Amino acid sequence: MGTFDGPGLRLVVFLQGCPFRCLYCANPDTIDVKGGIPTSPDEILQMAISQKAFFGKKGGITFSGGEPTLQAEALIPLFKELKANGIHICLDSNGGIWNDKVEELFSLTDLVLLDIKQFNPERHRILTGRGNEQTLHTASWLEEQGHPFWLRYVLVPGYSDAEKDIRDLGKSLGKFKNIQRVEILPYHRLGVHKYEAMGWDYKLKDVKENTSEQLSHAENLFREYFSNVVVN
């Protein structure tokens, strides 16, 4: 039961597989598409239905990861069943994958939580190992379709906290009407123990967590372009 993965109380489903290799990833165990224990869509549907009474008017189910759109084709029938049962669906995505199945999945989603890691393409590639062109195209598609979404931005000292990069993001997306909320997510090291358990090297071991001043400065910058900014 999550309270930070969309509005209200939510059942959060973490899916395996992600094409990004974010240096700060808190769930490195979900990167490999072959990891985890298989769970049937019907089991997820029944969990959501049984917990529906706790969701209230705002809550529902959130699909996170990993990157859920990797499994778009398998998720589409489940999303249709969830909607038929009146369950609000959030999709937490980096927006980096696009095909007909992903487009259909987004169309079935009530609210997209779009993670934009960095606006500067070169620094985005350093931070994630991938470009950000498709992510920005996804944001534009959501806007053009009138589809509500939240913009999420992890503030990593030295990697995504430069004033120019934040301003460029604001200038590009600040006039979008369908961004309901902008969440600044402080950088944290809660997943470091997973790297150690997996025998992986955590590349940001020397990066310290945000100070209150850094968070306040970033919040003020975002507020120059967006009216609905929160530090999560």
C-alpha positions in Angstrom: 0.0 0.0 0.0 1.7 3.2 -1.2 1.1 6.9 -0.6 3.8 8.4 -2.8 2.9 6.8 -6.1 0.0 8.8 -7.3 -3.0 10.3 -5.5 -4.5 8.7 -2.4 -3.8 5.2 -1.1 -2.6 2.8 -3.8 -1.7 -0.8 -4.5 1.8 -0.5 -6.1 2.9 -3.2 -8.6 6.6 -3.3 -9.5 7.3 -4.9 -12.8 10.6 -6.3 -14.1 12.7 -4.9 -16.9 14.0 -1.4 -17.7 16.0 -0.1 -20.7 17.4 2.8 -18.6 20.5 2.3 -16.3 20.0 5.2 -14.0 23.0 5.7 -11.8 20.8 6.3 -8.7 18.3 3.5 -9.4 16.7 2.4 -6.1 15.4 -0.8 -7.6 18.4 -2.4 -9.5 16.8 -5.8 -8.9 14.0 -4.8 -11.3 16.3 -3.9 -14.2 16.7 -7.4 -15.6 13.5 -8.5 -17.4 14.1 -12.1 -16.3 14.2 -11.4 -12.6 11.4 -11.7 -10.0 8.6 -14.2 -9.5 6.0 -14.4 -12.2 2.6 -13.1 -11.2 -0.6 -13.6 -13.2 -2.6 -10.6 -14.3 -5.7 -12.2 -12.7 -3.9 -12.3 -9.4 -3.1 -8.6 -9.6 -6.8 -7.9 -10.7 -8.1 -9.8 -7.7 -5.7 -8.0 -5.3 -6.9 -4.6 -6.6 -10.6 -5.6 -6.4 -10.2 -6.9 -2.8 -8.4 -3.7 -1.8 -10.8 -1.3 -3.6 -12.6 -0.4 -0.4 -9.4 1.1 1.0 -8.7 3.3 -2.1 -11.4 5.8 -1.4 -12.2 8.5 -4.1 -8.6 9.2 -5.0 -6.7 6.0 -4.7 -6.2 3.0 -7.0 -3.4 1.0 -8.5 0.0 2.1 -9.7 2.3 0.2 -12.0 5.9 1.0 -11.5 9.2 -0.8 -12.0 11.5 -1.2 -13.7 9.7 0.2 -16.7 6.1 -1.0 -17.1 5.8 -0.1 -20.8 8.2 -3.0 -21.6 5.3 -5.3 -20.8 2.6 -3.1 -22.5 1.1 -5.9 -24.6 0.6 -8.1 -21.5 -0.8 -5.2 -19.4 -3.4 -4.0 -21.9 -6.0 -6.7 -21.1 -5.4 -6.2 -17.3 -5.9 -2.4 -17.6 -9.2 -3.0 -19.4 -10.4 -5.3 -16.6 -9.3 -2.8 -14.0 -11.2 0.0 -15.7 -14.2 -2.2 -16.0 -14.1 -2.6 -12.2 -13.8 1.1 -11.7 -10.2 1.1 -10.4 -8.1 4.2 -11.0 -4.9 3.4 -12.8 -1.5 5.2 -12.6 1.4 4.3 -14.8 4.9 5.3 -13.5 7.1 5.6 -16.6 10.3 7.1 -17.9 8.5 7.5 -21.3 11.5 6.1 -23.2 9.6 3.4 -25.1 7.1 3.9 -27.9 5.1 1.6 -30.1 1.4 0.9 -30.8 1.0 -1.2 -27.7 2.5 1.5 -25.5 0.3 4.2 -27.0 -2.8 2.0 -26.3 -1.6 1.4 -22.7 -1.2 5.1 -22.1 -4.7 5.7 -23.5 -6.1 3.2 -20.9 -4.2 4.9 -18.1 -6.0 7.5 -15.9 -2.8 9.3 -14.8 0.8 9.0 -16.0 3.6 9.7 -13.6 6.3 10.7 -16.1 9.8 10.6 -14.9 12.0 13.1 -16.7 15.5 12.4 -15.5 17.3 15.3 -17.1 16.4 17.8 -19.8 19.9 18.2 -21.2 20.4 15.3 -23.6 24.1 14.8 -22.9 23.7 14.8 -19.1 20.6 12.6 -19.5 22.7 10.0 -21.3 25.4 10.2 -18.6 22.8 9.7 -15.9 20.7 7.0 -17.5 22.7 5.5 -20.4 20.0 6.5 -22.8 18.8 9.6 -24.7 15.8 11.6 -23.6 14.3 12.3 -27.0 11.5 9.8 -26.7 10.7 10.9 -23.1 10.1 14.4 -24.3 8.1 13.2 -27.2 6.0 11.2 -24.8 5.4 14.4 -22.7 4.3 16.2 -25.9 2.0 13.3 -26.9 0.3 13.4 -23.5 -0.2 17.1 -23.8 -1.6 16.9 -27.3 -4.0 14.1 -26.3 -5.2 16.1 -23.3 -4.0 13.3 -21.1 -3.3 14.2 -17.4 0.1 13.5 -16.1 2.5 14.4 -13.3 6.1 15.4 -14.0 8.6 13.8 -11.6 12.2 15.0 -11.3 14.9 13.4 -9.1 17.3 16.1 -7.9 20.7 14.5 -8.0 23.5 16.8 -6.8 26.0 17.4 -9.7 23.9 15.5 -12.2 20.4 17.1 -12.5 20.4 20.1 -10.2 22.0 22.7 -12.6 19.9 25.9 -12.8 20.2 26.1 -16.6 18.9 22.6 -17.1 15.9 23.2 -14.8 15.1 26.5 -16.5 15.3 24.8 -20.0 12.9 22.2 -18.8 10.6 24.9 -17.5 10.7 26.9 -20.7 9.9 23.7 -22.7 7.1 22.2 -20.6 6.0 25.1 -18.4 3.0 26.0 -20.6 1.6 22.5 -20.8 -1.9 22.5 -19.5 -2.1 18.8 -18.7 0.7 18.7 -16.1 -1.3 18.4 -12.9 1.6 18.3 -10.6 5.4 18.6 -10.5 7.2 16.5 -8.0 10.8 17.2 -7.0 12.1 13.9 -5.6 15.1 14.3 -3.4 18.1 12.1 -4.2 18.5 9.2 -1.7 20.7 6.2 -1.2 18.1 3.8 0.1 18.9 1.2 -2.6 22.6 1.0 -2.0 22.3 -2.2 0.0 20.8 -3.9 -3.0 23.9 -3.1 -5.1 26.0 -4.6 -2.4 23.8 -7.7 -2.3 24.0 -8.1 -6.0 27.7 -7.5 -6.2 27.3 -4.3 -8.3 29.3 -1.1 -7.9 27.1 1.9 -6.9 28.5 4.7 -9.0 27.2 7.6 -6.9 28.7 6.5 -3.6 30.4 9.9 -3.2 27.2 11.9 -3.9 25.6 13.3 -0.8 21.9 13.7 -0.3 20.3 17.1 -1.0 20.6 19.8 1.6 17.4 21.8 2.5 19.0 24.8 0.7 19.4 22.8 -2.6 15.8 21.6 -2.4 14.5 25.0 -1.7 16.5 26.5 -4.6 15.2 23.9 -7.0 11.6 24.4 -5.8 11.9 28.1 -6.4 13.2 27.6 -9.9 10.4 25.1 -10.8 7.8 27.5 -9.4 8.9 30.1 -11.9 7.4 27.9 -14.6 4.9 25.6 -12.9 2.2 26.5 -10.4 1.8 23.1 -8.8 5.2 22.1 -7.4 5.8 19.9 -4.4 8.9 18.4 -2.8 8.1 14.8 -2.2 
